[in-house]
Amino acid sequence: MDKTLRCTVCTWRGAWAEAAAVRVQPAPLPPVLEELQHAYEEKQLEEEQLGGHKPPACPVCGNHTLAVKLHRSHAAA
């Protein structure tokens, strides 16, 4: 089962493989969102150093994506 991701800026949601298949230049962001994206970069760098995998960039706007945590109510039966 492919991990589901969501973009930290736009409304895109989709599979890891879908995001990895497309390369888009990051869209320019307002200063407030730029600070948030910098915080995401720092967190992802820490997770990579601990042996985690860096999620691919958003295929729509080119910014960061996060794994979507599925709750039991969303799980397939």
mmCIF file of the N, C-alpha and C atoms, coordinates in Angstrom:
data_MODEL
# 
_entry.id   MODEL 
# 
loop_
_atom_site.group_PDB 
_atom_site.id 
_atom_site.type_symbol 
_atom_site.label_atom_id 
_atom_site.label_alt_id 
_atom_site.label_comp_id 
_atom_site.label_asym_id 
_atom_site.label_entity_id 
_atom_site.label_seq_id 
_atom_site.pdbx_PDB_ins_code 
_atom_site.Cartn_x 
_atom_site.Cartn_y 
_atom_site.Cartn_z 
_atom_site.occupancy 
_atom_site.B_iso_or_equiv 
_atom_site.pdbx_formal_charge 
_atom_site.auth_seq_id 
_atom_site.auth_comp_id 
_atom_site.auth_asym_id 
_atom_site.auth_atom_id 
_atom_site.pdbx_PDB_model_num 
ATOM 1   N N  . MET A 1 1  ? 0.846   -1.175 0.000   1.00 0.00 ? 1  MET A N  1 
ATOM 2   C CA . MET A 1 1  ? 0.000   0.000  0.000   1.00 0.00 ? 1  MET A CA 1 
ATOM 3   C C  . MET A 1 1  ? 0.894   1.241  0.000   1.00 0.00 ? 1  MET A C  1 
ATOM 4   N N  . ASP A 1 2  ? 0.621   2.172  -0.907  1.00 0.00 ? 2  ASP A N  1 
ATOM 5   C CA . ASP A 1 2  ? 1.414   3.382  -1.044  1.00 0.00 ? 2  ASP A CA 1 
ATOM 6   C C  . ASP A 1 2  ? 0.990   4.402  0.011   1.00 0.00 ? 2  ASP A C  1 
ATOM 7   N N  . LYS A 1 3  ? 1.975   5.095  0.592   1.00 0.00 ? 3  LYS A N  1 
ATOM 8   C CA . LYS A 1 3  ? 1.693   6.108  1.600   1.00 0.00 ? 3  LYS A CA 1 
ATOM 9   C C  . LYS A 1 3  ? 0.979   7.287  0.972   1.00 0.00 ? 3  LYS A C  1 
ATOM 10  N N  . THR A 1 4  ? 0.026   7.860  1.700   1.00 0.00 ? 4  THR A N  1 
ATOM 11  C CA . THR A 1 4  ? -0.691  9.036  1.237   1.00 0.00 ? 4  THR A CA 1 
ATOM 12  C C  . THR A 1 4  ? -0.006  10.279 1.794   1.00 0.00 ? 4  THR A C  1 
ATOM 13  N N  . LEU A 1 5  ? 0.151   11.295 0.933   1.00 0.00 ? 5  LEU A N  1 
ATOM 14  C CA . LEU A 1 5  ? 0.793   12.549 1.312   1.00 0.00 ? 5  LEU A CA 1 
ATOM 15  C C  . LEU A 1 5  ? -0.163  13.706 1.116   1.00 0.00 ? 5  LEU A C  1 
ATOM 16  N N  . ARG A 1 6  ? 0.142   14.818 1.801   1.00 0.00 ? 6  ARG A N  1 
ATOM 17  C CA . ARG A 1 6  ? -0.591  16.052 1.566   1.00 0.00 ? 6  ARG A CA 1 
ATOM 18  C C  . ARG A 1 6  ? 0.406   17.187 1.492   1.00 0.00 ? 6  ARG A C  1 
ATOM 19  N N  . CYS A 1 7  ? 0.098   18.207 0.700   1.00 0.00 ? 7  CYS A N  1 
ATOM 20  C CA . CYS A 1 7  ? 0.971   19.361 0.549   1.00 0.00 ? 7  CYS A CA 1 
ATOM 21  C C  . CYS A 1 7  ? 0.809   20.280 1.754   1.00 0.00 ? 7  CYS A C  1 
ATOM 22  N N  . THR A 1 8  ? 1.888   20.957 2.142   1.00 0.00 ? 8  THR A N  1 
ATOM 23  C CA . THR A 1 8  ? 1.834   21.885 3.271   1.00 0.00 ? 8  THR A CA 1 
ATOM 24  C C  . THR A 1 8  ? 1.374   23.275 2.858   1.00 0.00 ? 8  THR A C  1 
ATOM 25  N N  . VAL A 1 9  ? 1.223   23.518 1.545   1.00 0.00 ? 9  VAL A N  1 
ATOM 26  C CA . VAL A 1 9  ? 0.825   24.838 1.066   1.00 0.00 ? 9  VAL A CA 1 
ATOM 27  C C  . VAL A 1 9  ? -0.513  24.805 0.319   1.00 0.00 ? 9  VAL A C  1 
ATOM 28  N N  . CYS A 1 10 ? -0.599  23.972 -0.713  1.00 0.00 ? 10 CYS A N  1 
ATOM 29  C CA . CYS A 1 10 ? -1.836  23.926 -1.504  1.00 0.00 ? 10 CYS A CA 1 
ATOM 30  C C  . CYS A 1 10 ? -2.733  22.786 -1.014  1.00 0.00 ? 10 CYS A C  1 
ATOM 31  N N  . THR A 1 11 ? -3.762  22.481 -1.749  1.00 0.00 ? 11 THR A N  1 
ATOM 32  C CA . THR A 1 11 ? -4.738  21.475 -1.314  1.00 0.00 ? 11 THR A CA 1 
ATOM 33  C C  . THR A 1 11 ? -4.479  20.085 -1.876  1.00 0.00 ? 11 THR A C  1 
ATOM 34  N N  . TRP A 1 12 ? -3.329  19.863 -2.539  1.00 0.00 ? 12 TRP A N  1 
ATOM 35  C CA . TRP A 1 12 ? -3.050  18.568 -3.156  1.00 0.00 ? 12 TRP A CA 1 
ATOM 36  C C  . TRP A 1 12 ? -2.907  17.470 -2.113  1.00 0.00 ? 12 TRP A C  1 
ATOM 37  N N  . ARG A 1 13 ? -3.498  16.308 -2.417  1.00 0.00 ? 13 ARG A N  1 
ATOM 38  C CA . ARG A 1 13 ? -3.325  15.076 -1.647  1.00 0.00 ? 13 ARG A CA 1 
ATOM 39  C C  . ARG A 1 13 ? -3.202  13.947 -2.649  1.00 0.00 ? 13 ARG A C  1 
ATOM 40  N N  . GLY A 1 14 ? -2.326  12.999 -2.346  1.00 0.00 ? 14 GLY A N  1 
ATOM 41  C CA . GLY A 1 14 ? -2.167  11.884 -3.258  1.00 0.00 ? 14 GLY A CA 1 
ATOM 42  C C  . GLY A 1 14 ? -1.139  10.890 -2.760  1.00 0.00 ? 14 GLY A C  1 
ATOM 43  N N  . ALA A 1 15 ? -0.795  9.946  -3.604  1.00 0.00 ? 15 ALA A N  1 
ATOM 44  C CA . ALA A 1 15 ? 0.117   8.869  -3.253  1.00 0.00 ? 15 ALA A CA 1 
ATOM 45  C C  . ALA A 1 15 ? 1.571   9.317  -3.397  1.00 0.00 ? 15 ALA A C  1 
ATOM 46  N N  . TRP A 1 16 ? 2.444   8.664  -2.626  1.00 0.00 ? 16 TRP A N  1 
ATOM 47  C CA . TRP A 1 16 ? 3.881   8.936  -2.661  1.00 0.00 ? 16 TRP A CA 1 
ATOM 48  C C  . TRP A 1 16 ? 4.397   8.780  -4.092  1.00 0.00 ? 16 TRP A C  1 
ATOM 49  N N  . ALA A 1 17 ? 3.999   7.704  -4.764  1.00 0.00 ? 17 ALA A N  1 
ATOM 50  C CA . ALA A 1 17 ? 4.472   7.437  -6.129  1.00 0.00 ? 17 ALA A CA 1 
ATOM 51  C C  . ALA A 1 17 ? 4.029   8.538  -7.092  1.00 0.00 ? 17 ALA A C  1 
ATOM 52  N N  . GLU A 1 18 ? 2.833   9.055  -6.914  1.00 0.00 ? 18 GLU A N  1 
ATOM 53  C CA . GLU A 1 18 ? 2.324   10.127 -7.767  1.00 0.00 ? 18 GLU A CA 1 
ATOM 54  C C  . GLU A 1 18 ? 3.166   11.393 -7.600  1.00 0.00 ? 18 GLU A C  1 
ATOM 55  N N  . ALA A 1 19 ? 3.509   11.723 -6.355  1.00 0.00 ? 19 ALA A N  1 
ATOM 56  C CA . ALA A 1 19 ? 4.318   12.916 -6.089  1.00 0.00 ? 19 ALA A CA 1 
ATOM 57  C C  . ALA A 1 19 ? 5.744   12.735 -6.596  1.00 0.00 ? 19 ALA A C  1 
ATOM 58  N N  . ALA A 1 20 ? 6.287   11.528 -6.489  1.00 0.00 ? 20 ALA A N  1 
ATOM 59  C CA . ALA A 1 20 ? 7.663   11.274 -6.906  1.00 0.00 ? 20 ALA A CA 1 
ATOM 60  C C  . ALA A 1 20 ? 7.822   11.287 -8.426  1.00 0.00 ? 20 ALA A C  1 
ATOM 61  N N  . ALA A 1 21 ? 6.737   11.085 -9.147  1.00 0.00 ? 21 ALA A N  1 
ATOM 62  C CA . ALA A 1 21 ? 6.796   10.993 -10.601 1.00 0.00 ? 21 ALA A CA 1 
ATOM 63  C C  . ALA A 1 21 ? 6.911   12.356 -11.281 1.00 0.00 ? 21 ALA A C  1 
ATOM 64  N N  . VAL A 1 22 ? 6.622   13.437 -10.567 1.00 0.00 ? 22 VAL A N  1 
ATOM 65  C CA . VAL A 1 22 ? 6.593   14.768 -11.160 1.00 0.00 ? 22 VAL A CA 1 
ATOM 66  C C  . VAL A 1 22 ? 7.567   15.685 -10.424 1.00 0.00 ? 22 VAL A C  1 
ATOM 67  N N  . ARG A 1 23 ? 8.321   16.472 -11.171 1.00 0.00 ? 23 ARG A N  1 
ATOM 68  C CA . ARG A 1 23 ? 9.233   17.459 -10.580 1.00 0.00 ? 23 ARG A CA 1 
ATOM 69  C C  . ARG A 1 23 ? 8.760   18.854 -10.979 1.00 0.00 ? 23 ARG A C  1 
ATOM 70  N N  . VAL A 1 24 ? 8.457   19.678 -9.985  1.00 0.00 ? 24 VAL A N  1 
ATOM 71  C CA . VAL A 1 24 ? 7.975   21.033 -10.222 1.00 0.00 ? 24 VAL A CA 1 
ATOM 72  C C  . VAL A 1 24 ? 8.849   21.988 -9.423  1.00 0.00 ? 24 VAL A C  1 
ATOM 73  N N  . GLN A 1 25 ? 9.174   23.137 -10.011 1.00 0.00 ? 25 GLN A N  1 
ATOM 74  C CA . GLN A 1 25 ? 9.915   24.152 -9.268  1.00 0.00 ? 25 GLN A CA 1 
ATOM 75  C C  . GLN A 1 25 ? 9.000   24.728 -8.189  1.00 0.00 ? 25 GLN A C  1 
ATOM 76  N N  . PRO A 1 26 ? 9.512   24.920 -6.961  1.00 0.00 ? 26 PRO A N  1 
ATOM 77  C CA . PRO A 1 26 ? 8.670   25.480 -5.896  1.00 0.00 ? 26 PRO A CA 1 
ATOM 78  C C  . PRO A 1 26 ? 8.126   26.858 -6.259  1.00 0.00 ? 26 PRO A C  1 
ATOM 79  N N  . ALA A 1 27 ? 6.860   27.060 -5.976  1.00 0.00 ? 27 ALA A N  1 
ATOM 80  C CA . ALA A 1 27 ? 6.212   28.339 -6.230  1.00 0.00 ? 27 ALA A CA 1 
ATOM 81  C C  . ALA A 1 27 ? 6.689   29.356 -5.201  1.00 0.00 ? 27 ALA A C  1 
ATOM 82  N N  . PRO A 1 28 ? 6.846   30.624 -5.593  1.00 0.00 ? 28 PRO A N  1 
ATOM 83  C CA . PRO A 1 28 ? 7.234   31.649 -4.617  1.00 0.00 ? 28 PRO A CA 1 
ATOM 84  C C  . PRO A 1 28 ? 6.133   31.800 -3.558  1.00 0.00 ? 28 PRO A C  1 
ATOM 85  N N  . LEU A 1 29 ? 6.564   31.993 -2.313  1.00 0.00 ? 29 LEU A N  1 
ATOM 86  C CA . LEU A 1 29 ? 5.624   32.071 -1.208  1.00 0.00 ? 29 LEU A CA 1 
ATOM 87  C C  . LEU A 1 29 ? 5.749   33.402 -0.471  1.00 0.00 ? 29 LEU A C  1 
ATOM 88  N N  . PRO A 1 30 ? 4.657   33.832 0.176   1.00 0.00 ? 30 PRO A N  1 
ATOM 89  C CA . PRO A 1 30 ? 4.756   35.024 1.026   1.00 0.00 ? 30 PRO A CA 1 
ATOM 90  C C  . PRO A 1 30 ? 5.691   34.735 2.208   1.00 0.00 ? 30 PRO A C  1 
ATOM 91  N N  . PRO A 1 31 ? 6.270   35.780 2.811   1.00 0.00 ? 31 PRO A N  1 
ATOM 92  C CA . PRO A 1 31 ? 7.235   35.583 3.903   1.00 0.00 ? 31 PRO A CA 1 
ATOM 93  C C  . PRO A 1 31 ? 6.738   34.703 5.056   1.00 0.00 ? 31 PRO A C  1 
ATOM 94  N N  . VAL A 1 32 ? 5.481   34.794 5.418   1.00 0.00 ? 32 VAL A N  1 
ATOM 95  C CA . VAL A 1 32 ? 4.961   33.986 6.527   1.00 0.00 ? 32 VAL A CA 1 
ATOM 96  C C  . VAL A 1 32 ? 5.012   32.504 6.175   1.00 0.00 ? 32 VAL A C  1 
ATOM 97  N N  . LEU A 1 33 ? 4.562   32.151 4.978   1.00 0.00 ? 33 LEU A N  1 
ATOM 98  C CA . LEU A 1 33 ? 4.611   30.755 4.539   1.00 0.00 ? 33 LEU A CA 1 
ATOM 99  C C  . LEU A 1 33 ? 6.045   30.293 4.310   1.00 0.00 ? 33 LEU A C  1 
ATOM 100 N N  . GLU A 1 34 ? 6.916   31.210 3.905   1.00 0.00 ? 34 GLU A N  1 
ATOM 101 C CA . GLU A 1 34 ? 8.324   30.863 3.696   1.00 0.00 ? 34 GLU A CA 1 
ATOM 102 C C  . GLU A 1 34 ? 8.959   30.410 5.013   1.00 0.00 ? 34 GLU A C  1 
ATOM 103 N N  . GLU A 1 35 ? 8.618   31.063 6.111   1.00 0.00 ? 35 GLU A N  1 
ATOM 104 C CA . GLU A 1 35 ? 9.130   30.669 7.423   1.00 0.00 ? 35 GLU A CA 1 
ATOM 105 C C  . GLU A 1 35 ? 8.650   29.268 7.794   1.00 0.00 ? 35 GLU A C  1 
ATOM 106 N N  . LEU A 1 36 ? 7.377   28.992 7.524   1.00 0.00 ? 36 LEU A N  1 
ATOM 107 C CA . LEU A 1 36 ? 6.838   27.655 7.806   1.00 0.00 ? 36 LEU A CA 1 
ATOM 108 C C  . LEU A 1 36 ? 7.535   26.592 6.968   1.00 0.00 ? 36 LEU A C  1 
ATOM 109 N N  . GLN A 1 37 ? 7.793   26.882 5.709   1.00 0.00 ? 37 GLN A N  1 
ATOM 110 C CA . GLN A 1 37 ? 8.468   25.918 4.847   1.00 0.00 ? 37 GLN A CA 1 
ATOM 111 C C  . GLN A 1 37 ? 9.892   25.661 5.338   1.00 0.00 ? 37 GLN A C  1 
ATOM 112 N N  . HIS A 1 38 ? 10.546  26.712 5.842   1.00 0.00 ? 38 HIS A N  1 
ATOM 113 C CA . HIS A 1 38 ? 11.893  26.535 6.394   1.00 0.00 ? 38 HIS A CA 1 
ATOM 114 C C  . HIS A 1 38 ? 11.850  25.605 7.610   1.00 0.00 ? 38 HIS A C  1 
ATOM 115 N N  . ALA A 1 39 ? 10.822  25.740 8.434   1.00 0.00 ? 39 ALA A N  1 
ATOM 116 C CA . ALA A 1 39 ? 10.670  24.855 9.597   1.00 0.00 ? 39 ALA A CA 1 
ATOM 117 C C  . ALA A 1 39 ? 10.457  23.415 9.142   1.00 0.00 ? 39 ALA A C  1 
ATOM 118 N N  . TYR A 1 40 ? 9.659   23.190 8.090   1.00 0.00 ? 40 TYR A N  1 
ATOM 119 C CA . TYR A 1 40 ? 9.455   21.846 7.545   1.00 0.00 ? 40 TYR A CA 1 
ATOM 120 C C  . TYR A 1 40 ? 10.782  21.268 7.042   1.00 0.00 ? 40 TYR A C  1 
ATOM 121 N N  . GLU A 1 41 ? 11.598  22.108 6.380   1.00 0.00 ? 41 GLU A N  1 
ATOM 122 C CA . GLU A 1 41 ? 12.897  21.649 5.887   1.00 0.00 ? 41 GLU A CA 1 
ATOM 123 C C  . GLU A 1 41 ? 13.783  21.169 7.029   1.00 0.00 ? 41 GLU A C  1 
ATOM 124 N N  . GLU A 1 42 ? 13.820  21.932 8.112   1.00 0.00 ? 42 GLU A N  1 
ATOM 125 C CA . GLU A 1 42 ? 14.633  21.549 9.270   1.00 0.00 ? 42 GLU A CA 1 
ATOM 126 C C  . GLU A 1 42 ? 14.158  20.229 9.868   1.00 0.00 ? 42 GLU A C  1 
ATOM 127 N N  . LYS A 1 43 ? 12.849  20.071 9.997   1.00 0.00 ? 43 LYS A N  1 
ATOM 128 C CA . LYS A 1 43 ? 12.298  18.841 10.569  1.00 0.00 ? 43 LYS A CA 1 
ATOM 129 C C  . LYS A 1 43 ? 12.604  17.639 9.667   1.00 0.00 ? 43 LYS A C  1 
ATOM 130 N N  . GLN A 1 44 ? 12.453  17.819 8.348   1.00 0.00 ? 44 GLN A N  1 
ATOM 131 C CA . GLN A 1 44 ? 12.737  16.720 7.421   1.00 0.00 ? 44 GLN A CA 1 
ATOM 132 C C  . GLN A 1 44 ? 14.212  16.344 7.453   1.00 0.00 ? 44 GLN A C  1 
ATOM 133 N N  . LEU A 1 45 ? 15.092  17.336 7.600   1.00 0.00 ? 45 LEU A N  1 
ATOM 134 C CA . LEU A 1 45 ? 16.517  17.054 7.682   1.00 0.00 ? 45 LEU A CA 1 
ATOM 135 C C  . LEU A 1 45 ? 16.832  16.224 8.928   1.00 0.00 ? 45 LEU A C  1 
ATOM 136 N N  . GLU A 1 46 ? 16.212  16.566 10.053  1.00 0.00 ? 46 GLU A N  1 
ATOM 137 C CA . GLU A 1 46 ? 16.391  15.793 11.289  1.00 0.00 ? 46 GLU A CA 1 
ATOM 138 C C  . GLU A 1 46 ? 15.908  14.356 11.111  1.00 0.00 ? 46 GLU A C  1 
ATOM 139 N N  . GLU A 1 47 ? 14.735  14.178 10.492  1.00 0.00 ? 47 GLU A N  1 
ATOM 140 C CA . GLU A 1 47 ? 14.180  12.838 10.283  1.00 0.00 ? 47 GLU A CA 1 
ATOM 141 C C  . GLU A 1 47 ? 15.070  12.014 9.348   1.00 0.00 ? 47 GLU A C  1 
ATOM 142 N N  . GLU A 1 48 ? 15.633  12.655 8.321   1.00 0.00 ? 48 GLU A N  1 
ATOM 143 C CA . GLU A 1 48 ? 16.537  11.947 7.406   1.00 0.00 ? 48 GLU A CA 1 
ATOM 144 C C  . GLU A 1 48 ? 17.782  11.468 8.141   1.00 0.00 ? 48 GLU A C  1 
ATOM 145 N N  . GLN A 1 49 ? 18.316  12.311 9.025   1.00 0.00 ? 49 GLN A N  1 
ATOM 146 C CA . GLN A 1 49 ? 19.514  11.947 9.769   1.00 0.00 ? 49 GLN A CA 1 
ATOM 147 C C  . GLN A 1 49 ? 19.242  10.800 10.731  1.00 0.00 ? 49 GLN A C  1 
ATOM 148 N N  . LEU A 1 50 ? 17.995  10.642 11.145  1.00 0.00 ? 50 LEU A N  1 
ATOM 149 C CA . LEU A 1 50 ? 17.620  9.546  12.034  1.00 0.00 ? 50 LEU A CA 1 
ATOM 150 C C  . LEU A 1 50 ? 17.225  8.288  11.255  1.00 0.00 ? 50 LEU A C  1 
ATOM 151 N N  . GLY A 1 51 ? 17.403  8.310  9.945   1.00 0.00 ? 51 GLY A N  1 
ATOM 152 C CA . GLY A 1 51 ? 17.128  7.128  9.135   1.00 0.00 ? 51 GLY A CA 1 
ATOM 153 C C  . GLY A 1 51 ? 15.787  7.138  8.433   1.00 0.00 ? 51 GLY A C  1 
ATOM 154 N N  . GLY A 1 52 ? 15.071  8.245  8.474   1.00 0.00 ? 52 GLY A N  1 
ATOM 155 C CA . GLY A 1 52 ? 13.780  8.329  7.797   1.00 0.00 ? 52 GLY A CA 1 
ATOM 156 C C  . GLY A 1 52 ? 13.943  8.639  6.317   1.00 0.00 ? 52 GLY A C  1 
ATOM 157 N N  . HIS A 1 53 ? 12.839  8.683  5.616   1.00 0.00 ? 53 HIS A N  1 
ATOM 158 C CA . HIS A 1 53 ? 12.843  8.978  4.191   1.00 0.00 ? 53 HIS A CA 1 
ATOM 159 C C  . HIS A 1 53 ? 12.222  10.347 3.966   1.00 0.00 ? 53 HIS A C  1 
ATOM 160 N N  . LYS A 1 54 ? 12.841  11.123 3.098   1.00 0.00 ? 54 LYS A N  1 
ATOM 161 C CA . LYS A 1 54 ? 12.312  12.443 2.769   1.00 0.00 ? 54 LYS A CA 1 
ATOM 162 C C  . LYS A 1 54 ? 11.180  12.292 1.763   1.00 0.00 ? 54 LYS A C  1 
ATOM 163 N N  . PRO A 1 55 ? 9.996   12.801 2.085   1.00 0.00 ? 55 PRO A N  1 
ATOM 164 C CA . PRO A 1 55 ? 8.897   12.703 1.116   1.00 0.00 ? 55 PRO A CA 1 
ATOM 165 C C  . PRO A 1 55 ? 9.173   13.577 -0.109  1.00 0.00 ? 55 PRO A C  1 
ATOM 166 N N  . PRO A 1 56 ? 8.676   13.186 -1.262  1.00 0.00 ? 56 PRO A N  1 
ATOM 167 C CA . PRO A 1 56 ? 8.877   14.001 -2.472  1.00 0.00 ? 56 PRO A CA 1 
ATOM 168 C C  . PRO A 1 56 ? 8.110   15.317 -2.379  1.00 0.00 ? 56 PRO A C  1 
ATOM 169 N N  . ALA A 1 57 ? 8.498   16.268 -3.210  1.00 0.00 ? 57 ALA A N  1 
ATOM 170 C CA . ALA A 1 57 ? 7.824   17.573 -3.242  1.00 0.00 ? 57 ALA A CA 1 
ATOM 171 C C  . ALA A 1 57 ? 6.435   17.440 -3.870  1.00 0.00 ? 57 ALA A C  1 
ATOM 172 N N  . CYS A 1 58 ? 5.598   18.417 -3.596  1.00 0.00 ? 58 CYS A N  1 
ATOM 173 C CA . CYS A 1 58 ? 4.238   18.447 -4.149  1.00 0.00 ? 58 CYS A CA 1 
ATOM 174 C C  . CYS A 1 58 ? 4.310   18.549 -5.675  1.00 0.00 ? 58 CYS A C  1 
ATOM 175 N N  . PRO A 1 59 ? 3.551   17.718 -6.403  1.00 0.00 ? 59 PRO A N  1 
ATOM 176 C CA . PRO A 1 59 ? 3.583   17.778 -7.869  1.00 0.00 ? 59 PRO A CA 1 
ATOM 177 C C  . PRO A 1 59 ? 2.839   18.979 -8.438  1.00 0.00 ? 59 PRO A C  1 
ATOM 178 N N  . VAL A 1 60 ? 2.102   19.721 -7.604  1.00 0.00 ? 60 VAL A N  1 
ATOM 179 C CA . VAL A 1 60 ? 1.348   20.874 -8.083  1.00 0.00 ? 60 VAL A CA 1 
ATOM 180 C C  . VAL A 1 60 ? 2.129   22.169 -7.881  1.00 0.00 ? 60 VAL A C  1 
ATOM 181 N N  . CYS A 1 61 ? 2.590   22.423 -6.634  1.00 0.00 ? 61 CYS A N  1 
ATOM 182 C CA . CYS A 1 61 ? 3.259   23.694 -6.331  1.00 0.00 ? 61 CYS A CA 1 
ATOM 183 C C  . CYS A 1 61 ? 4.739   23.539 -6.012  1.00 0.00 ? 61 CYS A C  1 
ATOM 184 N N  . GLY A 1 62 ? 5.242   22.311 -5.843  1.00 0.00 ? 62 GLY A N  1 
ATOM 185 C CA . GLY A 1 62 ? 6.654   22.087 -5.615  1.00 0.00 ? 62 GLY A CA 1 
ATOM 186 C C  . GLY A 1 62 ? 7.124   22.278 -4.185  1.00 0.00 ? 62 GLY A C  1 
ATOM 187 N N  . ASN A 1 63 ? 6.198   22.469 -3.255  1.00 0.00 ? 63 ASN A N  1 
ATOM 188 C CA . ASN A 1 63 ? 6.576   22.651 -1.861  1.00 0.00 ? 63 ASN A CA 1 
ATOM 189 C C  . ASN A 1 63 ? 6.531   21.335 -1.104  1.00 0.00 ? 63 ASN A C  1 
ATOM 190 N N  . HIS A 1 64 ? 6.659   21.400 0.212   1.00 0.00 ? 64 HIS A N  1 
ATOM 191 C CA . HIS A 1 64 ? 6.794   20.197 1.024   1.00 0.00 ? 64 HIS A CA 1 
ATOM 192 C C  . HIS A 1 64 ? 5.490   19.412 1.158   1.00 0.00 ? 64 HIS A C  1 
ATOM 193 N N  . THR A 1 65 ? 5.656   18.117 1.351   1.00 0.00 ? 65 THR A N  1 
ATOM 194 C CA . THR A 1 65 ? 4.520   17.240 1.617   1.00 0.00 ? 65 THR A CA 1 
ATOM 195 C C  . THR A 1 65 ? 4.746   16.547 2.948   1.00 0.00 ? 65 THR A C  1 
ATOM 196 N N  . LEU A 1 66 ? 3.652   16.136 3.564   1.00 0.00 ? 66 LEU A N  1 
ATOM 197 C CA . LEU A 1 66 ? 3.676   15.398 4.818   1.00 0.00 ? 66 LEU A CA 1 
ATOM 198 C C  . LEU A 1 66 ? 2.870   14.132 4.654   1.00 0.00 ? 66 LEU A C  1 
ATOM 199 N N  . ALA A 1 67 ? 3.246   13.106 5.379   1.00 0.00 ? 67 ALA A N  1 
ATOM 200 C CA . ALA A 1 67 ? 2.472   11.862 5.367   1.00 0.00 ? 67 ALA A CA 1 
ATOM 201 C C  . ALA A 1 67 ? 1.146   12.099 6.068   1.00 0.00 ? 67 ALA A C  1 
ATOM 202 N N  . VAL A 1 68 ? 0.077   11.556 5.511   1.00 0.00 ? 68 VAL A N  1 
ATOM 203 C CA . VAL A 1 68 ? -1.245  11.646 6.110   1.00 0.00 ? 68 VAL A CA 1 
ATOM 204 C C  . VAL A 1 68 ? -1.426  10.431 7.016   1.00 0.00 ? 68 VAL A C  1 
ATOM 205 N N  . LYS A 1 69 ? -1.729  10.691 8.266   1.00 0.00 ? 69 LYS A N  1 
ATOM 206 C CA . LYS A 1 69 ? -1.951  9.592  9.201   1.00 0.00 ? 69 LYS A CA 1 
ATOM 207 C C  . LYS A 1 69 ? -3.404  9.164  9.119   1.00 0.00 ? 69 LYS A C  1 
ATOM 208 N N  . LEU A 1 70 ? -3.623  7.961  8.652   1.00 0.00 ? 70 LEU A N  1 
ATOM 209 C CA . LEU A 1 70 ? -4.973  7.453  8.531   1.00 0.00 ? 70 LEU A CA 1 
ATOM 210 C C  . LEU A 1 70 ? -5.446  6.928  9.882   1.00 0.00 ? 70 LEU A C  1 
ATOM 211 N N  . HIS A 1 71 ? -6.631  7.344  10.252  1.00 0.00 ? 71 HIS A N  1 
ATOM 212 C CA . HIS A 1 71 ? -7.234  6.848  11.487  1.00 0.00 ? 71 HIS A CA 1 
ATOM 213 C C  . HIS A 1 71 ? -8.062  5.623  11.183  1.00 0.00 ? 71 HIS A C  1 
ATOM 214 N N  . ARG A 1 72 ? -8.397  4.893  12.183  1.00 0.00 ? 72 ARG A N  1 
ATOM 215 C CA . ARG A 1 72 ? -9.150  3.656  12.003  1.00 0.00 ? 72 ARG A CA 1 
ATOM 216 C C  . ARG A 1 72 ? -10.427 3.885  11.190  1.00 0.00 ? 72 ARG A C  1 
ATOM 217 N N  . SER A 1 73 ? -11.078 5.016  11.367  1.00 0.00 ? 73 SER A N  1 
ATOM 218 C CA . SER A 1 73 ? -12.322 5.275  10.644  1.00 0.00 ? 73 SER A CA 1 
ATOM 219 C C  . SER A 1 73 ? -12.084 5.439  9.148   1.00 0.00 ? 73 SER A C  1 
ATOM 220 N N  . HIS A 1 74 ? -10.833 5.759  8.730   1.00 0.00 ? 74 HIS A N  1 
ATOM 221 C CA . HIS A 1 74 ? -10.525 5.932  7.313   1.00 0.00 ? 74 HIS A CA 1 
ATOM 222 C C  . HIS A 1 74 ? -9.940  4.678  6.681   1.00 0.00 ? 74 HIS A C  1 
ATOM 223 N N  . ALA A 1 75 ? -9.603  3.713  7.488   1.00 0.00 ? 75 ALA A N  1 
ATOM 224 C CA . ALA A 1 75 ? -8.966  2.502  6.968   1.00 0.00 ? 75 ALA A CA 1 
ATOM 225 C C  . ALA A 1 75 ? -9.956  1.686  6.129   1.00 0.00 ? 75 ALA A C  1 
ATOM 226 N N  . ALA A 1 76 ? -9.411  1.016  5.133   1.00 0.00 ? 76 ALA A N  1 
ATOM 227 C CA . ALA A 1 76 ? -10.247 0.168  4.289   1.00 0.00 ? 76 ALA A CA 1 
ATOM 228 C C  . ALA A 1 76 ? -10.734 -1.035 5.098   1.00 0.00 ? 76 ALA A C  1 
ATOM 229 N N  . ALA A 1 77 ? -11.950 -1.449 4.854   1.00 0.00 ? 77 ALA A N  1 
ATOM 230 C CA . ALA A 1 77 ? -12.524 -2.573 5.599   1.00 0.00 ? 77 ALA A CA 1 
ATOM 231 C C  . ALA A 1 77 ? -12.090 -3.885 5.008   1.00 0.00 ? 77 ALA A C  1 
# 
